[in-house]
């Protein structure tokens, strides 16, 4: 289920690319690559992108690499 389907748009918190980069502790270029590759959903506002905050959390949760005990 997409972020937009899970809650009304007036309740969705959108983050700038810089804010996403700060949350993920990566460069803005990495965030742009994730958006352009389709790994991170975003909307375009003029020449800027906005990423739903929940999408960032879902991406991080799905990307989590756990350490298995032997």
C-alpha angles and dihedrals in degrees: 000000000000124000092249091054095049098062141008113277092240088064097048114106112215123204129203120238089255091053092049090049090052093049092048094038092230134115123277088245090060090053091049090051091051091050095046092046091052095243091115118039117226142164125227119236108185104305094338134083128226121199123202108245091226090056090058091052092047092049092051092046092051092045094051113125111205124202112240117216116233 
